[in-house]
Amino acid sequence: MALNPVDLVTLGSKIQTFKEQHPKFPAFVKKVGKEAIAEGAVLEVKVTSTEGQDYVTNLRLTSEDVELLNTIFGK
């Protein structure tokens, strides 16, 4: 999947907006990234819907995942 330059600019803008709207999340990722975000670590995500339904999943991080998280959150 290739992104054109306009898509890349739009993505960068959306990531910046996300960081501004949720400043604790990138700060959290940076903090745990120093010790916990590494290949083989397990990342668990929980989402609670507006109706109160919980959705939980996890994934074991690959080196590519770590690289992406570091790129997005500026480690």
All heavy atoms as TSV, in Angstrom:
chain	resi	resn	atom	element	x	y	z
A	1	MET	N	N	0.841	-1.174	0.000
A	1	MET	CA	C	0.000	0.000	0.000
A	1	MET	C	C	0.883	1.233	0.000
A	1	MET	O	O	1.641	1.472	0.933
A	1	MET	CB	C	-0.891	-0.024	1.242
A	1	MET	CG	C	-1.755	1.186	1.387
A	1	MET	SD	S	-2.786	1.018	2.853
A	1	MET	CE	C	-2.516	2.619	3.554
A	2	ALA	N	N	0.806	2.009	-1.027
A	2	ALA	CA	C	1.613	3.220	-1.131
A	2	ALA	C	C	0.746	4.439	-0.842
A	2	ALA	O	O	-0.406	4.517	-1.263
A	2	ALA	CB	C	2.208	3.324	-2.529
A	3	LEU	N	N	1.326	5.366	-0.117
A	3	LEU	CA	C	0.634	6.616	0.174
A	3	LEU	C	C	1.202	7.699	-0.723
A	3	LEU	O	O	2.416	7.788	-0.908
A	3	LEU	CB	C	0.834	7.014	1.632
A	3	LEU	CG	C	0.205	6.113	2.687
A	3	LEU	CD1	C	0.600	6.584	4.080
A	3	LEU	CD2	C	-1.304	6.116	2.566
A	4	ASN	N	N	0.318	8.527	-1.247
A	4	ASN	CA	C	0.829	9.649	-2.026
A	4	ASN	C	C	1.219	10.767	-1.058
A	4	ASN	O	O	0.841	10.752	0.114
A	4	ASN	CB	C	-0.183	10.086	-3.093
A	4	ASN	CG	C	-1.437	10.718	-2.517
A	4	ASN	OD1	O	-1.367	11.531	-1.594
A	4	ASN	ND2	N	-2.589	10.360	-3.046
A	5	PRO	N	N	1.982	11.754	-1.527
A	5	PRO	CA	C	2.460	12.821	-0.637
A	5	PRO	C	C	1.348	13.561	0.103
A	5	PRO	O	O	1.511	13.935	1.258
A	5	PRO	CB	C	3.222	13.747	-1.571
A	5	PRO	CG	C	3.659	12.870	-2.693
A	5	PRO	CD	C	2.555	11.864	-2.866
A	6	VAL	N	N	0.221	13.752	-0.546
A	6	VAL	CA	C	-0.902	14.434	0.108
A	6	VAL	C	C	-1.405	13.599	1.277
A	6	VAL	O	O	-1.698	14.122	2.358
A	6	VAL	CB	C	-2.034	14.739	-0.901
A	6	VAL	CG1	C	-3.258	15.312	-0.194
A	6	VAL	CG2	C	-1.553	15.695	-1.982
A	7	ASP	N	N	-1.498	12.285	1.083
A	7	ASP	CA	C	-1.923	11.397	2.166
A	7	ASP	C	C	-0.944	11.452	3.344
A	7	ASP	O	O	-1.359	11.423	4.497
A	7	ASP	CB	C	-2.043	9.949	1.681
A	7	ASP	CG	C	-3.208	9.735	0.730
A	7	ASP	OD1	O	-4.141	10.555	0.730
A	7	ASP	OD2	O	-3.176	8.729	-0.007
A	8	LEU	N	N	0.341	11.526	3.046
A	8	LEU	CA	C	1.348	11.588	4.104
A	8	LEU	C	C	1.222	12.875	4.917
A	8	LEU	O	O	1.324	12.861	6.143
A	8	LEU	CB	C	2.751	11.461	3.526
A	8	LEU	CG	C	3.117	10.090	2.966
A	8	LEU	CD1	C	4.496	10.129	2.314
A	8	LEU	CD2	C	3.091	9.045	4.065
A	9	VAL	N	N	0.989	13.985	4.229
A	9	VAL	CA	C	0.802	15.263	4.922
A	9	VAL	C	C	-0.447	15.206	5.786
A	9	VAL	O	O	-0.442	15.628	6.944
A	9	VAL	CB	C	0.731	16.435	3.917
A	9	VAL	CG1	C	0.310	17.728	4.616
A	9	VAL	CG2	C	2.068	16.614	3.215
A	10	THR	N	N	-1.516	14.650	5.237
A	10	THR	CA	C	-2.768	14.519	5.985
A	10	THR	C	C	-2.568	13.626	7.206
A	10	THR	O	O	-3.038	13.942	8.306
A	10	THR	CB	C	-3.878	13.945	5.081
A	10	THR	OG1	O	-4.061	14.822	3.974
A	10	THR	CG2	C	-5.187	13.823	5.826
A	11	LEU	N	N	-1.870	12.511	7.032
A	11	LEU	CA	C	-1.608	11.602	8.145
A	11	LEU	C	C	-0.800	12.301	9.228
A	11	LEU	O	O	-1.118	12.194	10.418
A	11	LEU	CB	C	-0.870	10.355	7.653
A	11	LEU	CG	C	-0.484	9.339	8.720
A	11	LEU	CD1	C	-1.729	8.795	9.425
A	11	LEU	CD2	C	0.324	8.216	8.107
A	12	GLY	N	N	0.219	13.026	8.837
A	12	GLY	CA	C	1.033	13.757	9.804
A	12	GLY	C	C	0.208	14.761	10.586
A	12	GLY	O	O	0.359	14.898	11.810
A	13	SER	N	N	-0.681	15.433	9.908
A	13	SER	CA	C	-1.561	16.405	10.553
A	13	SER	C	C	-2.501	15.718	11.534
A	13	SER	O	O	-2.729	16.213	12.648
A	13	SER	CB	C	-2.357	17.151	9.487
A	13	SER	OG	O	-3.305	18.004	10.082
A	14	LYS	N	N	-3.038	14.585	11.148
A	14	LYS	CA	C	-3.954	13.854	12.021
A	14	LYS	C	C	-3.228	13.307	13.250
A	14	LYS	O	O	-3.775	13.311	14.357
A	14	LYS	CB	C	-4.640	12.724	11.257
A	14	LYS	CG	C	-5.660	13.246	10.265
A	14	LYS	CD	C	-6.356	12.131	9.528
A	14	LYS	CE	C	-7.376	12.716	8.562
A	14	LYS	NZ	N	-8.209	11.702	7.962
A	15	ILE	N	N	-2.009	12.844	13.079
A	15	ILE	CA	C	-1.226	12.360	14.213
A	15	ILE	C	C	-0.953	13.512	15.173
A	15	ILE	O	O	-1.067	13.362	16.393
A	15	ILE	CB	C	0.084	11.687	13.742
A	15	ILE	CG1	C	-0.230	10.358	13.061
A	15	ILE	CG2	C	1.048	11.488	14.910
A	15	ILE	CD1	C	0.960	9.715	12.369
A	16	GLN	N	N	-0.609	14.673	14.638
A	16	GLN	CA	C	-0.348	15.832	15.487
A	16	GLN	C	C	-1.607	16.228	16.253
A	16	GLN	O	O	-1.549	16.515	17.450
A	16	GLN	CB	C	0.159	17.015	14.653
A	16	GLN	CG	C	0.554	18.210	15.486
A	16	GLN	CD	C	1.650	17.895	16.498
A	16	GLN	OE1	O	2.576	17.134	16.218
A	16	GLN	NE2	N	1.543	18.465	17.686
A	17	THR	N	N	-2.756	16.208	15.585
A	17	THR	CA	C	-4.017	16.521	16.253
A	17	THR	C	C	-4.302	15.514	17.357
A	17	THR	O	O	-4.714	15.888	18.463
A	17	THR	CB	C	-5.182	16.536	15.231
A	17	THR	OG1	O	-4.915	17.547	14.251
A	17	THR	CG2	C	-6.504	16.825	15.901
A	18	PHE	N	N	-4.075	14.228	17.089
A	18	PHE	CA	C	-4.269	13.187	18.098
A	18	PHE	C	C	-3.392	13.462	19.313
A	18	PHE	O	O	-3.847	13.381	20.459
A	18	PHE	CB	C	-3.957	11.812	17.505
A	18	PHE	CG	C	-4.150	10.676	18.477
A	18	PHE	CD1	C	-5.393	10.088	18.620
A	18	PHE	CD2	C	-3.098	10.211	19.246
A	18	PHE	CE1	C	-5.585	9.036	19.517
A	18	PHE	CE2	C	-3.271	9.165	20.149
A	18	PHE	CZ	C	-4.523	8.582	20.284
A	19	LYS	N	N	-2.131	13.796	19.079
A	19	LYS	CA	C	-1.207	14.087	20.178
A	19	LYS	C	C	-1.687	15.272	21.006
A	19	LYS	O	O	-1.580	15.267	22.230
A	19	LYS	CB	C	0.195	14.380	19.645
A	19	LYS	CG	C	0.933	13.168	19.130
A	19	LYS	CD	C	2.287	13.612	18.588
A	19	LYS	CE	C	3.162	12.472	18.185
A	19	LYS	NZ	N	4.476	12.928	17.692
A	20	GLU	N	N	-2.204	16.292	20.339
A	20	GLU	CA	C	-2.694	17.479	21.039
A	20	GLU	C	C	-3.961	17.184	21.840
A	20	GLU	O	O	-4.133	17.696	22.943
A	20	GLU	CB	C	-2.953	18.605	20.041
A	20	GLU	CG	C	-1.678	19.168	19.427
A	20	GLU	CD	C	-1.923	20.070	18.238
A	20	GLU	OE1	O	-3.104	20.310	17.869
A	20	GLU	OE2	O	-0.931	20.534	17.648
A	21	GLN	N	N	-4.835	16.360	21.288
A	21	GLN	CA	C	-6.094	16.052	21.963
A	21	GLN	C	C	-5.930	15.021	23.079
A	21	GLN	O	O	-6.756	14.953	23.990
A	21	GLN	CB	C	-7.126	15.555	20.952
A	21	GLN	CG	C	-7.585	16.640	20.000
A	21	GLN	CD	C	-8.567	16.134	18.953
A	21	GLN	OE1	O	-8.671	14.936	18.706
A	21	GLN	NE2	N	-9.278	17.055	18.334
A	22	HIS	N	N	-4.892	14.227	23.005
A	22	HIS	CA	C	-4.673	13.154	23.982
A	22	HIS	C	C	-3.217	13.177	24.452
A	22	HIS	O	O	-2.479	12.207	24.242
A	22	HIS	CB	C	-5.020	11.800	23.360
A	22	HIS	CG	C	-6.374	11.760	22.735
A	22	HIS	ND1	N	-7.526	11.683	23.476
A	22	HIS	CD2	C	-6.759	11.826	21.431
A	22	HIS	CE1	C	-8.576	11.679	22.662
A	22	HIS	NE2	N	-8.136	11.773	21.421
A	23	PRO	N	N	-2.790	14.247	25.099
A	23	PRO	CA	C	-1.369	14.390	25.442
A	23	PRO	C	C	-0.854	13.326	26.400
A	23	PRO	O	O	0.338	13.023	26.390
A	23	PRO	CB	C	-1.291	15.780	26.080
A	23	PRO	CG	C	-2.670	16.058	26.569
A	23	PRO	CD	C	-3.588	15.369	25.584
A	24	LYS	N	N	-1.715	12.731	27.188
A	24	LYS	CA	C	-1.260	11.712	28.126
A	24	LYS	C	C	-0.864	10.424	27.415
A	24	LYS	O	O	0.005	9.695	27.883
A	24	LYS	CB	C	-2.339	11.409	29.165
A	24	LYS	CG	C	-2.569	12.542	30.138
A	24	LYS	CD	C	-3.615	12.164	31.154
A	24	LYS	CE	C	-3.860	13.292	32.136
A	24	LYS	NZ	N	-4.871	12.930	33.134
A	25	PHE	N	N	-1.488	10.130	26.271
A	25	PHE	CA	C	-1.192	8.869	25.594
A	25	PHE	C	C	0.221	8.837	25.023
A	25	PHE	O	O	0.972	7.894	25.311
A	25	PHE	CB	C	-2.247	8.571	24.522
A	25	PHE	CG	C	-2.075	7.217	23.906
A	25	PHE	CD1	C	-2.375	6.074	24.613
A	25	PHE	CD2	C	-1.587	7.092	22.621
A	25	PHE	CE1	C	-2.202	4.813	24.050
A	25	PHE	CE2	C	-1.409	5.835	22.046
A	25	PHE	CZ	C	-1.721	4.698	22.760
A	26	PRO	N	N	0.632	9.826	24.223
A	26	PRO	CA	C	2.017	9.793	23.743
A	26	PRO	C	C	3.023	9.838	24.892
A	26	PRO	O	O	4.060	9.179	24.833
A	26	PRO	CB	C	2.142	11.022	22.853
A	26	PRO	CG	C	0.747	11.356	22.466
A	26	PRO	CD	C	-0.125	10.913	23.605
A	27	ALA	N	N	2.706	10.599	25.946
A	27	ALA	CA	C	3.597	10.656	27.095
A	27	ALA	C	C	3.711	9.275	27.751
A	27	ALA	O	O	4.790	8.853	28.155
A	27	ALA	CB	C	3.095	11.691	28.100
A	28	PHE	N	N	2.589	8.571	27.842
A	28	PHE	CA	C	2.584	7.219	28.388
A	28	PHE	C	C	3.439	6.294	27.534
A	28	PHE	O	O	4.270	5.543	28.053
A	28	PHE	CB	C	1.145	6.701	28.462
A	28	PHE	CG	C	1.039	5.244	28.804
A	28	PHE	CD1	C	1.170	4.813	30.112
A	28	PHE	CD2	C	0.797	4.300	27.807
A	28	PHE	CE1	C	1.075	3.465	30.425
A	28	PHE	CE2	C	0.705	2.958	28.112
A	28	PHE	CZ	C	0.840	2.543	29.424
A	29	VAL	N	N	3.251	6.342	26.223
A	29	VAL	CA	C	4.009	5.474	25.313
A	29	VAL	C	C	5.497	5.780	25.421
A	29	VAL	O	O	6.327	4.866	25.446
A	29	VAL	CB	C	3.501	5.614	23.864
A	29	VAL	CG1	C	4.416	4.899	22.890
A	29	VAL	CG2	C	2.081	5.086	23.753
A	30	LYS	N	N	5.857	7.057	25.504
A	30	LYS	CA	C	7.275	7.407	25.645
A	30	LYS	C	C	7.852	6.861	26.943
A	30	LYS	O	O	8.962	6.342	26.969
A	30	LYS	CB	C	7.454	8.926	25.590
A	30	LYS	CG	C	7.368	9.494	24.205
A	30	LYS	CD	C	7.623	10.983	24.220
A	30	LYS	CE	C	7.461	11.567	22.837
A	30	LYS	NZ	N	7.743	12.999	22.808
A	31	LYS	N	N	7.069	6.995	28.024
A	31	LYS	CA	C	7.557	6.539	29.325
A	31	LYS	C	C	7.758	5.024	29.346
A	31	LYS	O	O	8.812	4.532	29.741
A	31	LYS	CB	C	6.597	6.952	30.432
A	31	LYS	CG	C	7.081	6.611	31.807
A	31	LYS	CD	C	6.174	7.179	32.876
A	31	LYS	CE	C	6.719	6.857	34.255
A	31	LYS	NZ	N	5.927	7.455	35.313
A	32	VAL	N	N	6.752	4.273	28.924
A	32	VAL	CA	C	6.900	2.815	28.951
A	32	VAL	C	C	7.828	2.331	27.846
A	32	VAL	O	O	8.408	1.248	27.960
A	32	VAL	CB	C	5.543	2.075	28.871
A	32	VAL	CG1	C	4.669	2.431	30.039
A	32	VAL	CG2	C	4.833	2.313	27.563
A	33	GLY	N	N	7.984	3.137	26.802
A	33	GLY	CA	C	8.861	2.760	25.700
A	33	GLY	C	C	10.302	2.572	26.115
A	33	GLY	O	O	11.032	1.782	25.522
A	34	LYS	N	N	10.703	3.292	27.144
A	34	LYS	CA	C	12.085	3.177	27.606
A	34	LYS	C	C	12.374	1.804	28.199
A	34	LYS	O	O	13.487	1.322	28.147
A	34	LYS	CB	C	12.381	4.271	28.630
A	34	LYS	CG	C	12.383	5.652	28.027
A	34	LYS	CD	C	12.656	6.703	29.070
A	34	LYS	CE	C	12.607	8.077	28.429
A	34	LYS	NZ	N	12.787	9.142	29.403
A	35	GLU	N	N	11.341	1.172	28.774
A	35	GLU	CA	C	11.555	-0.112	29.428
A	35	GLU	C	C	10.714	-1.241	28.864
A	35	GLU	O	O	11.128	-2.389	28.892
A	35	GLU	CB	C	11.263	0.021	30.925
A	35	GLU	CG	C	12.200	0.949	31.643
A	35	GLU	CD	C	11.884	1.063	33.123
A	35	GLU	OE1	O	11.150	0.211	33.643
A	35	GLU	OE2	O	12.380	2.016	33.743
A	36	ALA	N	N	9.505	-0.914	28.388
A	36	ALA	CA	C	8.554	-1.985	28.072
A	36	ALA	C	C	8.288	-2.186	26.590
A	36	ALA	O	O	7.968	-3.294	26.181
A	36	ALA	CB	C	7.230	-1.723	28.798
A	37	ILE	N	N	8.377	-1.145	25.789
A	37	ILE	CA	C	8.078	-1.292	24.362
A	37	ILE	C	C	9.317	-1.866	23.684
A	37	ILE	O	O	10.275	-1.158	23.389
A	37	ILE	CB	C	7.663	0.053	23.715
A	37	ILE	CG1	C	6.433	0.632	24.403
A	37	ILE	CG2	C	7.418	-0.131	22.214
A	37	ILE	CD1	C	5.177	-0.213	24.279
A	38	ALA	N	N	9.272	-3.159	23.483
A	38	ALA	CA	C	10.389	-3.867	22.866
A	38	ALA	C	C	9.835	-5.088	22.143
A	38	ALA	O	O	8.723	-5.541	22.430
A	38	ALA	CB	C	11.395	-4.290	23.931
A	39	GLU	N	N	10.603	-5.586	21.233
A	39	GLU	CA	C	10.199	-6.793	20.517
A	39	GLU	C	C	9.904	-7.904	21.519
A	39	GLU	O	O	10.668	-8.127	22.462
A	39	GLU	CB	C	11.300	-7.220	19.554
A	39	GLU	CG	C	10.926	-8.397	18.703
A	39	GLU	CD	C	11.964	-8.746	17.656
A	39	GLU	OE1	O	12.992	-8.043	17.566
A	39	GLU	OE2	O	11.744	-9.720	16.923
A	40	GLY	N	N	8.752	-8.538	21.358
A	40	GLY	CA	C	8.349	-9.619	22.246
A	40	GLY	C	C	7.440	-9.185	23.377
A	40	GLY	O	O	6.782	-10.015	23.993
A	41	ALA	N	N	7.384	-7.879	23.655
A	41	ALA	CA	C	6.480	-7.384	24.698
A	41	ALA	C	C	5.040	-7.546	24.221
A	41	ALA	O	O	4.769	-7.588	23.020
A	41	ALA	CB	C	6.770	-5.920	25.011
A	42	VAL	N	N	4.113	-7.649	25.169
A	42	VAL	CA	C	2.702	-7.798	24.833
A	42	VAL	C	C	1.992	-6.477	25.110
A	42	VAL	O	O	2.088	-5.926	26.211
A	42	VAL	CB	C	2.047	-8.937	25.643
A	42	VAL	CG1	C	0.557	-9.014	25.363
A	42	VAL	CG2	C	2.731	-10.258	25.326
A	43	LEU	N	N	1.306	-5.970	24.104
A	43	LEU	CA	C	0.525	-4.740	24.202
A	43	LEU	C	C	-0.936	-5.130	24.283
A	43	LEU	O	O	-1.428	-5.860	23.415
A	43	LEU	CB	C	0.777	-3.859	22.976
A	43	LEU	CG	C	0.052	-2.537	22.903
A	43	LEU	CD1	C	0.508	-1.597	24.004
A	43	LEU	CD2	C	0.283	-1.899	21.545
A	44	GLU	N	N	-1.627	-4.696	25.340
A	44	GLU	CA	C	-3.049	-5.012	25.504
A	44	GLU	C	C	-3.849	-3.739	25.325
A	44	GLU	O	O	-3.480	-2.686	25.839
A	44	GLU	CB	C	-3.316	-5.602	26.881
A	44	GLU	CG	C	-4.775	-6.016	27.065
A	44	GLU	CD	C	-5.002	-6.806	28.343
A	44	GLU	OE1	O	-4.712	-8.018	28.337
A	44	GLU	OE2	O	-5.441	-6.192	29.320
A	45	VAL	N	N	-4.947	-3.850	24.581
A	45	VAL	CA	C	-5.822	-2.706	24.320
A	45	VAL	C	C	-7.217	-3.053	24.795
A	45	VAL	O	O	-7.740	-4.129	24.481
A	45	VAL	CB	C	-5.858	-2.360	22.811
A	45	VAL	CG1	C	-6.786	-1.192	22.552
A	45	VAL	CG2	C	-4.456	-2.070	22.292
A	46	LYS	N	N	-7.813	-2.131	25.552
A	46	LYS	CA	C	-9.185	-2.306	26.014
A	46	LYS	C	C	-9.980	-1.083	25.586
A	46	LYS	O	O	-9.564	0.055	25.792
A	46	LYS	CB	C	-9.236	-2.435	27.543
A	46	LYS	CG	C	-10.651	-2.510	28.089
A	46	LYS	CD	C	-10.646	-2.588	29.612
A	46	LYS	CE	C	-12.059	-2.542	30.140
A	46	LYS	NZ	N	-12.085	-2.535	31.620
A	47	VAL	N	N	-11.132	-1.332	24.975
A	47	VAL	CA	C	-12.040	-0.266	24.568
A	47	VAL	C	C	-13.379	-0.541	25.221
A	47	VAL	O	O	-13.890	-1.660	25.148
A	47	VAL	CB	C	-12.202	-0.211	23.029
A	47	VAL	CG1	C	-13.222	0.847	22.632
A	47	VAL	CG2	C	-10.857	0.035	22.352
A	48	THR	N	N	-13.941	0.483	25.863
A	48	THR	CA	C	-15.273	0.380	26.449
A	48	THR	C	C	-16.210	1.236	25.612
A	48	THR	O	O	-15.994	2.442	25.475
A	48	THR	CB	C	-15.274	0.850	27.917
A	48	THR	OG1	O	-14.308	0.091	28.647
A	48	THR	CG2	C	-16.640	0.681	28.541
A	49	SER	N	N	-17.228	0.606	25.034
A	49	SER	CA	C	-18.175	1.338	24.194
A	49	SER	C	C	-19.018	2.269	25.051
A	49	SER	O	O	-19.034	2.163	26.285
A	49	SER	CB	C	-19.084	0.365	23.433
A	49	SER	OG	O	-20.002	-0.234	24.332
A	50	THR	N	N	-19.735	3.162	24.408
A	50	THR	CA	C	-20.610	4.078	25.138
A	50	THR	C	C	-21.724	3.326	25.849
A	50	THR	O	O	-22.314	3.845	26.797
A	50	THR	CB	C	-21.223	5.129	24.199
A	50	THR	OG1	O	-21.893	4.461	23.121
A	50	THR	CG2	C	-20.151	6.037	23.633
A	51	GLU	N	N	-21.997	2.099	25.422
A	51	GLU	CA	C	-23.012	1.267	26.072
A	51	GLU	C	C	-22.438	0.445	27.229
A	51	GLU	O	O	-23.146	-0.307	27.874
A	51	GLU	CB	C	-23.680	0.320	25.064
A	51	GLU	CG	C	-24.510	1.019	24.002
A	51	GLU	CD	C	-23.662	1.585	22.881
A	51	GLU	OE1	O	-22.555	1.052	22.627
A	51	GLU	OE2	O	-24.095	2.575	22.267
A	52	GLY	N	N	-21.123	0.547	27.459
A	52	GLY	CA	C	-20.492	-0.170	28.558
A	52	GLY	C	C	-19.914	-1.527	28.198
A	52	GLY	O	O	-19.411	-2.229	29.059
A	53	GLN	N	N	-19.970	-1.901	26.928
A	53	GLN	CA	C	-19.402	-3.182	26.479
A	53	GLN	C	C	-17.880	-3.055	26.369
A	53	GLN	O	O	-17.379	-2.100	25.776
A	53	GLN	CB	C	-19.985	-3.574	25.119
A	53	GLN	CG	C	-19.417	-4.842	24.531
A	53	GLN	CD	C	-19.808	-6.077	25.315
A	53	GLN	OE1	O	-20.936	-6.203	25.766
A	53	GLN	NE2	N	-18.869	-6.986	25.480
A	54	ASP	N	N	-17.155	-4.000	26.964
A	54	ASP	CA	C	-15.696	-4.005	26.893
A	54	ASP	C	C	-15.217	-4.895	25.757
A	54	ASP	O	O	-15.730	-5.997	25.551
A	54	ASP	CB	C	-15.088	-4.521	28.202
A	54	ASP	CG	C	-15.245	-3.535	29.347
A	54	ASP	OD1	O	-15.381	-2.332	29.083
A	54	ASP	OD2	O	-15.223	-3.987	30.498
A	55	TYR	N	N	-14.219	-4.409	25.045
A	55	TYR	CA	C	-13.545	-5.153	23.994
A	55	TYR	C	C	-12.058	-5.137	24.346
A	55	TYR	O	O	-11.486	-4.061	24.556
A	55	TYR	CB	C	-13.754	-4.504	22.629
A	55	TYR	CG	C	-15.204	-4.426	22.227
A	55	TYR	CD1	C	-15.996	-3.342	22.602
A	55	TYR	CD2	C	-15.789	-5.438	21.467
A	55	TYR	CE1	C	-17.326	-3.275	22.240
A	55	TYR	CE2	C	-17.126	-5.372	21.097
A	55	TYR	CZ	C	-17.894	-4.283	21.491
A	55	TYR	OH	O	-19.210	-4.222	21.132
A	56	VAL	N	N	-11.449	-6.309	24.427
A	56	VAL	CA	C	-10.050	-6.409	24.827
A	56	VAL	C	C	-9.311	-7.310	23.849
A	56	VAL	O	O	-9.827	-8.356	23.440
A	56	VAL	CB	C	-9.919	-6.991	26.262
A	56	VAL	CG1	C	-8.458	-7.058	26.676
A	56	VAL	CG2	C	-10.721	-6.173	27.252
A	57	THR	N	N	-8.116	-6.898	23.483
A	57	THR	CA	C	-7.249	-7.730	22.659
A	57	THR	C	C	-5.811	-7.446	23.044
A	57	THR	O	O	-5.529	-6.474	23.765
A	57	THR	CB	C	-7.471	-7.489	21.152
A	57	THR	OG1	O	-6.789	-8.500	20.407
A	57	THR	CG2	C	-6.989	-6.112	20.726
A	58	ASN	N	N	-4.909	-8.280	22.584
A	58	ASN	CA	C	-3.497	-8.021	22.830
A	58	ASN	C	C	-2.696	-8.513	21.636
A	58	ASN	O	O	-3.194	-9.270	20.811
A	58	ASN	CB	C	-3.023	-8.677	24.133
A	58	ASN	CG	C	-3.160	-10.169	24.115
A	58	ASN	OD1	O	-2.544	-10.861	23.298
A	58	ASN	ND2	N	-3.970	-10.701	25.010
A	59	LEU	N	N	-1.481	-8.030	21.557
A	59	LEU	CA	C	-0.596	-8.463	20.485
A	59	LEU	C	C	0.831	-8.465	20.992
A	59	LEU	O	O	1.201	-7.672	21.854
A	59	LEU	CB	C	-0.728	-7.568	19.250
A	59	LEU	CG	C	-0.473	-6.077	19.439
A	59	LEU	CD1	C	0.872	-5.700	18.875
A	59	LEU	CD2	C	-1.571	-5.297	18.766
A	60	ARG	N	N	1.602	-9.381	20.480
A	60	ARG	CA	C	3.025	-9.451	20.811
A	60	ARG	C	C	3.748	-8.589	19.787
A	60	ARG	O	O	3.615	-8.767	18.583
A	60	ARG	CB	C	3.528	-10.891	20.753
A	60	ARG	CG	C	4.942	-11.030	21.266
A	60	ARG	CD	C	5.329	-12.471	21.521
A	60	ARG	NE	N	4.402	-13.169	22.402
A	60	ARG	CZ	C	4.398	-13.091	23.732
A	60	ARG	NH1	N	5.265	-12.320	24.350
A	60	ARG	NH2	N	3.527	-13.778	24.454
A	61	LEU	N	N	4.515	-7.618	20.284
A	61	LEU	CA	C	5.166	-6.660	19.401
A	61	LEU	C	C	6.310	-7.289	18.610
A	61	LEU	O	O	7.127	-8.021	19.162
A	61	LEU	CB	C	5.705	-5.481	20.210
A	61	LEU	CG	C	4.671	-4.626	20.938
A	61	LEU	CD1	C	5.362	-3.558	21.765
A	61	LEU	CD2	C	3.685	-4.007	19.963
A	62	THR	N	N	6.332	-6.954	17.331
A	62	THR	CA	C	7.453	-7.327	16.466
A	62	THR	C	C	8.411	-6.141	16.395
A	62	THR	O	O	8.088	-5.031	16.841
A	62	THR	CB	C	6.974	-7.647	15.043
A	62	THR	OG1	O	6.454	-6.443	14.451
A	62	THR	CG2	C	5.901	-8.728	15.039
A	63	SER	N	N	9.558	-6.338	15.820
A	63	SER	CA	C	10.511	-5.231	15.671
A	63	SER	C	C	9.910	-4.128	14.806
A	63	SER	O	O	10.133	-2.935	15.047
A	63	SER	CB	C	11.837	-5.723	15.092
A	63	SER	OG	O	11.641	-6.304	13.818
A	64	GLU	N	N	9.101	-4.507	13.817
A	64	GLU	CA	C	8.444	-3.520	12.963
A	64	GLU	C	C	7.414	-2.706	13.756
A	64	GLU	O	O	7.280	-1.498	13.548
A	64	GLU	CB	C	7.758	-4.188	11.768
A	64	GLU	CG	C	8.707	-4.791	10.760
A	64	GLU	CD	C	9.145	-6.214	11.114
A	64	GLU	OE1	O	8.668	-6.773	12.138
A	64	GLU	OE2	O	9.971	-6.767	10.383
A	65	ASP	N	N	6.688	-3.359	14.664
A	65	ASP	CA	C	5.730	-2.660	15.515
A	65	ASP	C	C	6.444	-1.627	16.384
A	65	ASP	O	O	5.983	-0.490	16.530
A	65	ASP	CB	C	4.980	-3.629	16.437
A	65	ASP	CG	C	4.181	-4.678	15.690
A	65	ASP	OD1	O	3.706	-4.406	14.569
A	65	ASP	OD2	O	4.030	-5.789	16.243
A	66	VAL	N	N	7.551	-2.026	16.967
A	66	VAL	CA	C	8.326	-1.135	17.830
A	66	VAL	C	C	8.802	0.068	17.037
A	66	VAL	O	O	8.699	1.212	17.479
A	66	VAL	CB	C	9.511	-1.888	18.480
A	66	VAL	CG1	C	10.432	-0.928	19.221
A	66	VAL	CG2	C	8.997	-2.979	19.401
A	67	GLU	N	N	9.297	-0.169	15.833
A	67	GLU	CA	C	9.768	0.914	14.973
A	67	GLU	C	C	8.627	1.879	14.658
A	67	GLU	O	O	8.799	3.099	14.708
A	67	GLU	CB	C	10.354	0.340	13.684
A	67	GLU	CG	C	10.931	1.383	12.762
A	67	GLU	CD	C	11.521	0.779	11.495
A	67	GLU	OE1	O	11.861	-0.413	11.494
A	67	GLU	OE2	O	11.637	1.533	10.509
A	68	LEU	N	N	7.442	1.344	14.341
A	68	LEU	CA	C	6.291	2.196	14.035
A	68	LEU	C	C	5.888	3.033	15.238
A	68	LEU	O	O	5.678	4.250	15.116
A	68	LEU	CB	C	5.110	1.340	13.575
A	68	LEU	CG	C	3.799	2.101	13.324
A	68	LEU	CD1	C	3.968	3.128	12.214
A	68	LEU	CD2	C	2.679	1.135	13.008
A	69	LEU	N	N	5.802	2.421	16.411
A	69	LEU	CA	C	5.434	3.166	17.619
A	69	LEU	C	C	6.454	4.253	17.922
A	69	LEU	O	O	6.092	5.376	18.286
A	69	LEU	CB	C	5.290	2.219	18.813
A	69	LEU	CG	C	4.087	1.286	18.774
A	69	LEU	CD1	C	4.174	0.263	19.905
A	69	LEU	CD2	C	2.786	2.071	18.858
A	70	ASN	N	N	7.723	3.944	17.743
A	70	ASN	CA	C	8.756	4.946	17.966
A	70	ASN	C	C	8.663	6.092	16.966
A	70	ASN	O	O	8.876	7.247	17.318
A	70	ASN	CB	C	10.149	4.311	17.898
A	70	ASN	CG	C	10.429	3.429	19.091
A	70	ASN	OD1	O	9.822	3.573	20.140
A	70	ASN	ND2	N	11.363	2.509	18.938
A	71	THR	N	N	8.305	5.778	15.728
A	71	THR	CA	C	8.142	6.817	14.715
A	71	THR	C	C	6.952	7.698	15.027
A	71	THR	O	O	7.040	8.931	14.974
A	71	THR	CB	C	7.972	6.181	13.320
A	71	THR	OG1	O	9.133	5.406	13.011
A	71	THR	CG2	C	7.758	7.237	12.250
A	72	ILE	N	N	5.835	7.085	15.363
A	72	ILE	CA	C	4.609	7.847	15.628
A	72	ILE	C	C	4.762	8.731	16.858
A	72	ILE	O	O	4.367	9.900	16.846
A	72	ILE	CB	C	3.405	6.897	15.807
A	72	ILE	CG1	C	3.071	6.229	14.480
A	72	ILE	CG2	C	2.191	7.650	16.342
A	72	ILE	CD1	C	2.029	5.125	14.583
A	73	PHE	N	N	5.347	8.186	17.913
A	73	PHE	CA	C	5.385	8.908	19.184
A	73	PHE	C	C	6.729	9.559	19.462
A	73	PHE	O	O	6.962	10.071	20.542
A	73	PHE	CB	C	4.961	7.989	20.323
A	73	PHE	CG	C	3.530	7.554	20.161
A	73	PHE	CD1	C	3.226	6.257	19.790
A	73	PHE	CD2	C	2.494	8.444	20.337
A	73	PHE	CE1	C	1.910	5.860	19.620
A	73	PHE	CE2	C	1.185	8.062	20.166
A	73	PHE	CZ	C	0.892	6.765	19.812
A	74	GLY	N	N	7.611	9.529	18.481
A	74	GLY	CA	C	8.842	10.309	18.555
A	74	GLY	C	C	9.832	9.884	19.612
A	74	GLY	O	O	10.441	10.703	20.264
A	75	LYS	N	N	10.013	8.597	19.758
A	75	LYS	CA	C	11.020	8.135	20.731
A	75	LYS	C	C	12.399	8.307	20.151
A	75	LYS	O	O	12.668	8.097	19.022
A	75	LYS	CB	C	10.776	6.660	21.077
A	75	LYS	CG	C	11.780	6.144	22.062
A	75	LYS	CD	C	11.520	4.705	22.402
A	75	LYS	CE	C	12.638	4.199	23.301
A	75	LYS	NZ	N	12.577	2.793	23.504
